[in-house]
């Protein structure tokens, strides 16, 4: 039987800088998404649903909320004696370089964790992508192709204003990666690297040690760009629904895309469920005058008013006569009677008092910081 | 010790494949979540669940006890079915016998007191306070009681008490009740005393080995100290179709004192892994409870929907309970009904009806569709029906 065992490594802090206030109090990985999830749930569930039973989550800063969310990893079936979930903060071992400055640097700090694993492959992943990916298929394809590294990419239309924080790939006829460009000036449909890759563990260990000896910090720059001719890097196209979150606007749009039935069924197939922390909330209670259309509601909400085209996280309360339109209301938001909101993203535990009116615009949703009182 | 072996025969098809404590309730719970959560919230960390009738669903549901925080190194939750012994084997013959057969389990923990619960009731109660009451009075047995109306009293086991709460008489379903304090089936015994009485009871071949019929009367006759502990709050036995329906509807009534939202007294359950529920562009949902995994594009009023229920465009669901995974197709109308798990109500079908639509009230009642049933397109299911097999398209079942 082919050995397709793999260990997962998740980078929780990459892309934090692009998310503005959403990452003031949390990591990219713990940004709330889709009513009851956090972004890390997708990366973690993809791994677990693909048979990966050993996952390390690399953290850098601001990781209180992430620790709280992941706990022992039980919800992902990762509370294990063998393998399971392991949180990997900086400063954790002697000889660590402290707060790391790139993926390669971070990997060098956890080299011991990787070496201890008996898996054949390593799957590395960021948390900026929302997709339901069968990594088993990717690993199988990787093994069959004879590649040393397989990069996942999707075809996506790129415009100049979203081409920051993006890596583009070019492949030759044999699907081998022949060009890697980081944050280039580009437009049109491109092969966009998803920051998810499969690597032979032995090779990764060598790359990490090599990188450390040369004081190299960046996986993309110092490995993918610099060594593409030396290492056999192949590409794997992911052609199902995918959305990349790299600023408040794309965060808003990604959430709103869940209002489409076909997207929901691609993201949440019953056989590959997205797992998340259980909070034992009561089912949603719709009141006498509730009027809810085209919205996604997580448990624990109490709805007395009107809700349209919105995503409501767990435990949101909407008062009588309140009108909520095109909003994302995170966990514990309380909207007073008669309040009116349009294009608003309310972070956790925001209180909007009775009859307040708040409006953003479709291309500029109004963000209200965690715990604010309006 | 949680008695969870009850068949619930008056729930007919709903308890065909599962014990009464495993019945789905309130959108995401099963009845047993209430006593289990009460235990944990009261600080009880060792719970035996006695199963007998159709234990499969219950076993699977309880599992390691993790959802209730009862996966412990020390104690935790244990499912206790009847088992074979070197000197023969017995089913649990009565409530007291079930406990008696598990004496070795109880003695492993060397307890001072034992709390006996039933897995059939919906209520929130702090057992720690009841134990406090039991200890203060140096009682041998304390029974939780609820004030019911005098008319209802003849349906219950009634405690006749001194003003200080001491019980001097117990009457099972009395025709002429002397008091309105009904036993809730919640007992605290001083373990040594209970063991004594269970041993004597086991030797009595004429006994039905039941707490209400044998142990309690015997203890009273011998003059043991028995007290009634008054409980005021919501309590509901879900033993019949009507009471199961009412108990669910009570959750929609703001005047019913059963709050599930108290963060200090959460009701825990095994949560399905499903996305938030989606309410569509054509939906109108009011006065209802809806949980994760549902997709609603029809009209829902005064109803409780469980996980993964689908209500298609133009379908109407009123005053009904729709259990997990059931699909109500386009244009179907479901009123005053309970539809069990994973069934399908076909397009344009009609299930149940409003009471005012039936002139002969004796013919009206809650319609029940069993689990994994297909009701064909256009079929008509009258009120009070009990559907246990598929119904072909356009078939009109007789009232």
Interface residues (C-beta under 8 A of the other chain):
Chain A: X34 X35 X36 X74 X258 X259 X261 X264 X267 X268 X273 X274 X275 X278 X280 X282 X283 X284 X285 X286 X287 X288 X289 X290 X291 X292 X293 X294 X295 X296 X297 X298 X299 X302 X311 X312
Chain B: X26 X27 X28 X66 X67 X252 X260 X261 X266 X267 X268 X269 X271 X273 X274 X275 X276 X277 X278 X279 X280 X281 X282 X283 X284 X285 X286 X287 X288 X289 X290 X291 X292 X295 X300 X304 X305
